[in-house]
């Protein structure tokens, strides 16, 4: 079983389904009951408030009936009753929509929820059912609590363990990184030498900007870029922007408009005139070929964050830096760039991790060339 992308929403109906027992009360309190539709959402909201007040853990397991295999009949009520029998007395089971079932797990962290869900996955491995796990606070809980619905493509991660690359695949990826970084250094050496001379001649300070970033599993390393800012500048502008971006304050951080969002700082006073050009053309990123050659980075992967960025992460955001080395380019640079908000950026990174292959890396490298030439999303 695996999590599949779907386009419909999990909608909570305003009327009760025909198979709801006649004796169901609007505000059920017996956790041995099965909650239906809006009543399940009511219980989710109550448990969310309890978790906030008591500072306790709260998780949810979503079971999605696979629409692509509708020829295999599944009795939803029988499935719910079986799930109810296999979960704890304090867990809350219910019907979220026609094809989506939920299990609320009070006082349960991600690890405990995974153990419960692994049992369900084993029990229903022959059925066309996908499982998704979420632990409060995150996007699933906020959407369900506020609106009573959630897009499946907004799920932070699938519950099932993702098979990581084998040592052979990692060796091939490292081989591609070494070969690609050497080719990149040799091919762009004239551009890098010219850039270094121009930076040195137009503003005081070092040519190469060195900064501590977080690599795979959060291990810090020294990150290289051509300096595009004046020296001795205050990073408070960026800190505040990152705080609002990760916090979802879109109105404040969106430098575009509703139809054409732009999540990047425009007219940053810290950037030099030469810095604006090398950022627009991505020339400032070229020294990262040396990071790749050293083994701190890969050609393709999620971008490496600053420590104060990672401090703002929700738990599910951390996955983007735990499983693979950061990269010069990635799925976000090709499909998202500055038009995506933070949560969607992380989802692109997670999609890359879930679908990684050497061929995928090669495709992204080729697409990156087109994005750089168009200068889309750069400032």
C-alpha positions in Angstrom: 0.0 0.0 0.0 1.2 3.5 -0.7 -0.1 7.0 -0.4 -1.5 8.2 -3.8 -2.0 11.7 -4.9 -5.7 12.6 -5.4 -7.3 15.8 -6.4 -10.6 15.8 -4.6 -11.1 17.2 -1.1 -12.1 15.3 2.1 -15.5 17.0 2.6 -17.6 16.8 5.7 -21.2 16.5 4.7 -23.8 18.7 6.4 -26.4 15.9 6.5 -26.1 12.5 8.0 -25.5 9.5 5.7 -28.2 6.9 5.4 -26.2 4.2 7.2 -25.9 6.3 10.4 -27.8 4.7 13.3 -31.0 6.4 14.3 -30.0 6.7 17.9 -26.9 8.7 17.1 -26.9 11.9 19.2 -25.5 15.3 18.0 -22.8 15.3 20.7 -21.7 11.7 21.4 -19.4 11.3 24.4 -19.0 7.5 24.4 -15.7 6.8 22.7 -16.8 3.3 22.0 -19.2 4.8 19.4 -18.2 5.4 15.8 -18.5 9.1 15.0 -19.9 10.2 11.6 -18.9 13.1 9.4 -19.3 16.5 11.1 -19.5 14.7 14.5 -16.0 13.3 14.0 -14.7 16.8 13.2 -16.3 18.1 16.3 -14.5 15.5 18.3 -11.2 16.4 16.5 -11.7 20.0 17.5 -12.4 19.1 21.1 -9.3 16.8 21.3 -7.2 19.5 19.7 -8.3 22.0 22.4 -7.5 19.4 25.1 -4.0 18.8 23.6 -3.4 22.5 23.5 -4.4 23.0 27.1 -2.7 19.9 28.5 0.3 20.2 26.2 -0.2 16.5 25.3 0.3 14.7 22.1 -2.5 14.0 19.6 -2.2 12.0 16.3 -4.6 11.0 13.6 -4.6 8.1 11.1 -6.5 8.6 7.9 -7.6 5.6 5.8 -8.4 6.4 2.2 -10.3 3.9 0.1 -8.6 3.7 -3.3 -10.9 5.0 -6.0 -8.9 3.4 -8.7 -9.9 -0.1 -7.4 -13.6 0.4 -6.9 -14.3 -3.0 -8.4 -13.3 -4.5 -5.1 -16.3 -3.8 -2.8 -15.4 -2.6 0.7 -18.1 -2.4 3.4 -17.2 0.9 5.1 -19.1 0.2 8.2 -17.7 -3.3 8.6 -14.2 -1.8 8.1 -14.8 0.9 10.7 -16.1 -1.6 13.2 -13.0 -3.8 12.7 -10.7 -0.8 13.1 -12.6 0.2 16.3 -12.1 -3.3 17.6 -8.3 -3.2 16.9 -7.7 0.2 18.5 -7.6 1.4 22.1 -10.6 2.2 24.1 -9.6 5.9 24.2 -9.1 6.2 20.5 -11.9 7.8 18.4 -13.0 6.3 15.2 -15.2 7.8 12.6 -16.2 8.4 9.0 -14.8 11.6 7.5 -16.3 11.3 4.1 -17.6 8.7 1.7 -14.1 7.2 1.1 -12.2 8.5 4.1 -12.1 7.1 7.6 -10.3 8.6 10.6 -8.8 7.4 13.9 -8.0 10.0 16.5 -5.2 9.0 18.9 -5.2 11.1 22.1 -2.0 11.2 24.1 -0.1 9.6 21.3 3.0 10.9 19.6 4.2 10.1 16.1 6.2 7.0 17.2 3.2 5.5 19.0 0.8 6.3 16.2 3.2 4.6 13.7 3.1 1.4 15.8 -0.7 1.4 15.8 -0.9 2.1 12.1 1.6 -0.6 11.2 -0.7 -3.1 12.8 -3.6 -1.7 10.6 -1.5 -1.8 7.5 -0.6 -5.4 8.2 -4.2 -6.3 8.8 -5.5 -4.6 5.7 -2.6 -5.2 3.3 -4.9 -7.0 0.8 -7.4 -4.2 0.6 -7.1 -1.1 -1.6 -6.6 1.3 1.3 -4.0 4.0 1.8 -2.8 5.2 5.2 -1.6 8.6 6.3 -0.4 9.7 9.7 -0.4 13.2 11.1 0.6 14.5 14.6 -0.8 17.8 16.0 0.1 20.6 15.3 0.3 20.5 11.5 -1.5 21.2 8.3 -4.0 18.4 8.5 -5.2 19.3 11.9 -5.5 23.0 11.1 -7.5 22.3 7.9 -9.8 19.8 9.5 -10.4 21.9 12.6 -11.0 25.2 10.7 -12.8 24.0 7.5 -13.8 20.4 8.0 -11.9 19.3 4.9 -8.4 18.6 3.8 -6.8 18.2 0.4 -5.0 14.8 0.2 -2.1 16.4 -1.6 -1.6 18.6 1.6 -0.7 15.5 3.6 2.8 16.1 5.1 3.9 12.5 4.6 2.6 9.0 4.1 2.8 6.7 7.0 4.4 3.8 5.3 8.1 3.6 5.7 9.8 5.0 2.6 12.5 2.8 1.2 15.7 4.8 1.2 18.3 4.5 -1.6 20.5 1.5 -1.4 24.3 1.9 -1.0 24.6 1.1 -4.8 22.2 3.9 -5.6 23.9 6.3 -3.2 27.3 5.4 -4.8 25.9 6.2 -8.2 24.5 9.5 -7.0 27.8 10.4 -5.4 29.5 9.4 -8.7 27.2 11.8 -10.6 27.9 14.5 -8.0 31.7 14.2 -8.4 31.6 14.1 -12.2 29.0 16.9 -12.4 30.8 19.2 -10.0 34.2 18.7 -11.8 32.6 19.4 -15.2 30.7 22.4 -13.6 33.9 23.9 -12.1 35.9 23.5 -15.4 33.1 24.8 -17.6 32.2 27.8 -15.4 35.8 28.7 -14.3 36.0 31.7 -16.7 32.7 33.0 -15.4 33.7 32.5 -11.8 37.1 34.3 -12.3 35.3 37.2 -14.0 32.7 37.4 -11.2 35.4 37.3 -8.5 37.2 40.3 -10.2 34.0 42.3 -10.5 32.9 41.7 -6.9 36.4 42.7 -5.7 36.5 45.8 -7.7 33.0 47.1 -6.9 32.6 46.6 -3.1 34.9 45.9 -0.2 34.9 42.6 1.5 35.6 38.9 0.6 34.7 37.5 -2.8 33.3 34.2 -1.4 30.5 34.4 1.2 30.8 31.6 3.8 27.9 30.6 5.9 27.0 27.8 8.3 24.1 25.7 6.9 22.5 22.4 7.9 23.2 19.4 5.8 21.9 15.8 5.9 20.5 14.9 9.4 21.1 18.5 10.5 24.9 18.3 10.4 26.3 21.8 9.9 28.8 22.6 7.1 30.3 25.7 5.5 28.3 26.8 2.6 29.9 28.8 -0.3 28.4 31.5 -2.5 29.7 34.6 -4.3 29.1 37.5 -2.0 26.1 39.5 -3.3 25.6 41.7 -0.2 27.5 44.5 1.5 29.6 43.4 4.4 28.6 43.8 8.0 24.8 43.8 7.2 22.2 42.9 9.8 20.3 39.7 9.1 17.2 40.8 11.0 15.3 41.4 7.7 15.8 37.8 6.6 15.1 36.4 10.1 11.8 38.2 10.3 10.9 37.2 6.7 11.7 33.5 7.4 9.6 33.7 10.6 6.6 35.0 8.7 7.1 32.7 5.7 7.3 29.4 7.8 4.6 30.7 10.1 2.2 31.0 7.1 1.8 34.8 7.3 1.2 35.0 3.5 -0.2 38.5 3.4 3.0 39.9 4.9 5.5 37.8 3.0 3.9 37.6 -0.5 5.7 40.2 -2.6 3.3 39.6 -5.5 -0.4 39.3 -5.5 -3.1 36.6 -5.1 -2.9 35.4 -8.7 0.9 35.7 -9.0 2.4 35.1 -5.6 6.1 35.9 -5.0 7.6 34.6 -1.8 11.0 36.3 -1.8 12.3 39.6 -0.5 12.2 42.2 -3.2 14.5 45.3 -3.1 16.6 44.0 -0.3 18.8 47.0 0.7 21.7 44.7 1.7 22.3 43.5 -1.9 24.9 45.3 -4.0 24.2 46.2 -7.7 26.5 43.4 -8.9 24.8 41.1 -6.4 21.4 41.8 -8.0 22.8 40.6 -11.4 24.5 37.5 -10.1 21.5 36.5 -8.1 19.2 37.0 -11.1 21.4 34.8 -13.3 22.2 32.3 -10.4 25.9 33.0 -10.9 26.2 33.4 -7.1 25.5 29.7 -6.7 28.4 28.5 -8.7 30.9 28.1 -5.8 28.6 25.4 -4.5 30.1 23.0 -7.0 33.0 22.9 -4.5 30.5 22.0 -1.7 29.4 19.1 -3.9 32.9 18.0 -4.7 33.7 18.0 -0.9 30.6 15.9 -0.3 28.7 18.4 1.9 26.1 18.8 -0.8 24.7 17.0 -3.9 23.9 18.4 -7.3 20.2 17.7 -6.6 18.4 17.8 -3.3 16.5 20.2 -0.9 18.1 23.5 -0.3 20.2 23.6 3.0 18.6 25.8 5.7 20.1 28.1 8.2 19.9 27.1 11.8 17.4 29.8 12.7 15.2 28.6 9.8 15.2 25.0 11.2 14.3 26.3 14.6 10.9 27.5 13.2 10.1 24.1 11.5 7.2 22.0 12.4 8.0 18.3 13.0 7.0 17.3 9.5 9.2 20.0 7.9 12.3 18.3 9.3 12.0 15.4 6.9 13.5 17.6 4.1 16.9 17.7 5.8 17.0 14.2 7.4 17.0 11.8 4.5 19.3 13.2 1.8 22.1 15.7 1.3 21.0 19.2 0.3 21.4 20.2 -3.3 22.3 23.1 -5.6 19.0 22.5 -7.4 15.9 20.4 -6.8 12.2 19.9 -7.5 11.4 23.2 -5.9 13.7 25.2 -8.2 12.1 23.5 -11.2 8.4 23.4 -10.3 8.0 26.0 -7.5 10.7 28.6 -7.1 9.5 31.8 -5.5 5.8 31.3 -6.4 5.3 28.7 -3.7 4.7 29.2 0.0 6.7 27.4 2.6 4.5 24.4 3.2 4.2 23.7 -0.6 8.0 24.1 -0.9 8.5 21.4 1.8 5.9 19.1 0.0 8.0 19.4 -3.2 11.1 18.4 -1.3 9.3 15.4 0.3 7.9 14.4 -3.1 11.5 14.4 -4.4 12.6 12.2 -1.6 9.8 9.8 -2.2 10.4 9.5 -5.9 14.2 9.8 -6.0 16.1 8.0 -8.7 19.2 8.7 -10.7 17.1 9.4 -13.8 15.0 11.8 -11.8 18.1 13.7 -10.8 19.2 13.9 -14.5 15.8 15.2 -15.5 15.9 17.9 -12.8 19.4 19.0 -13.8 18.3 19.4 -17.5 15.2 21.3 -16.4 17.3 23.5 -14.1 19.2 24.8 -17.1 16.0 26.1 -18.7 14.9 27.7 -15.5 18.2 29.5 -15.1 18.1 30.8 -18.6 14.5 32.1 -18.1 15.4 33.6 -14.8 11.9 32.6 -13.5 11.4 33.4 -9.8 14.8 35.0 -9.3 15.6 38.5 -8.1 
